[in-house]
Amino acid sequence: MPVLKGRAWAPPKGQMIRERLDSVNSRISLSAAKRGLSREAVTLVSVTKGAGVSDMEELLGLGAGDIGENRVREALLKHRVIGDRARWHLIGHLQTNKVRDALRIFSLIHSVDSEHLLIEIDNEARKIAKVQEVLVEVNISGQEQKYGIPPEDAADFLRRVSPYRNVRVLGLMGVAPLVRGPEFARPYFRRLKEIFSEAAHLGLPANGEMRYLSMGMSQDFEVAIEEGANMVRVGSALFKE
Ligand SMILES: *Cc1c(COP(=O)(O)O)cnc(C)c1O
């Protein structure tokens, strides 16, 4: 074994990520099982904002191929190294002046929160002959949250997206408020699931479908899955101690 002068031994970083991913995966399995679902029914989006490309490579090697980033600029730099070996998810707010760049790399944009943004995505997507898959962000936590369509306007918004042929809405995304514990987030997730099911029931949107319900982060993804999430966005549980 090599002698490391003056340095405490630490486990290789890859090993820690592997252990954390294993733990997150088994927690997802347990929560999915409570709904009678298999692990595969829930997509884990590993949120790598702030993480380096070597950690991302590690995740990819372990089969975690869905990557979530919240800034277009940071994602573009990482994409130069990682390329399309990952499926890229944009989870943060998207400004209209970044749409063109975002369309180059992201498979799914979770954060569509205005018709203005939707129109811009549609325009830019048409130029490159892409049909961009998106989720509509719903503001389930009220005052605390800056972005998202008000819950009471969600159905109306989904009715208005049909004319935009280069955007396909595939579901909803929400962020629960920062509360004292995961149980306190439960009613917010339940509300979003109700909006999701109601939209599906109404056949909305006409040129898309309610396929993905993206809700739940490190502190509350288990409760989110119990309440109907089939896509969770997990960062710190994979990267921080
Ligand atoms: C950062 C972020 C996450 C991941 O949060 P963690 O608490 O680190 O798991 C999920 N969703 C959004 C929108 C984020 O910005």
The ligand as a Tripos MOL2 file, in Angstrom:
@<TRIPOS>MOLECULE
LIG
   15    15     1     0     0
SMALL
NO_CHARGES

@<TRIPOS>ATOM
      1 C1        -30.9620   21.6890   -5.9550 C.3       1 LIG1
      2 C2        -32.2670   21.2170   -6.3920 C.ar      1 LIG1
      3 C3        -32.6700   19.9090   -6.1220 C.ar      1 LIG1
      4 C4        -31.8540   18.9330   -5.3040 C.3       1 LIG1
      5 O1        -31.8650   19.3520   -3.9610 O.3       1 LIG1
      6 P1        -31.1800   18.4740   -2.8090 P.3       1 LIG1
      7 O2        -31.8090   18.9770   -1.5670 O.co2     1 LIG1
      8 O3        -29.7300   18.7770   -2.8840 O.co2     1 LIG1
      9 O4        -31.4850   17.0660   -3.0830 O.co2     1 LIG1
     10 C5        -33.9050   19.5010   -6.6270 C.ar      1 LIG1
     11 N1        -34.6930   20.3300   -7.3350 N.ar      1 LIG1
     12 C6        -34.3380   21.6000   -7.6050 C.ar      1 LIG1
     13 C7        -35.2720   22.4600   -8.3850 C.3       1 LIG1
     14 C8        -33.1200   22.0830   -7.1440 C.ar      1 LIG1
     15 O5        -32.7650   23.3390   -7.4140 O.3       1 LIG1
@<TRIPOS>BOND
     1     1     2 1
     2     2     3 ar
     3     2    14 ar
     4     3     4 1
     5     3    10 ar
     6     4     5 1
     7     5     6 1
     8     6     7 2
     9     6     8 1
    10     6     9 1
    11    10    11 ar
    12    11    12 ar
    13    12    13 1
    14    12    14 ar
    15    14    15 1
@<TRIPOS>SUBSTRUCTURE
     1 LIG1         1 GROUP 0 **** ****
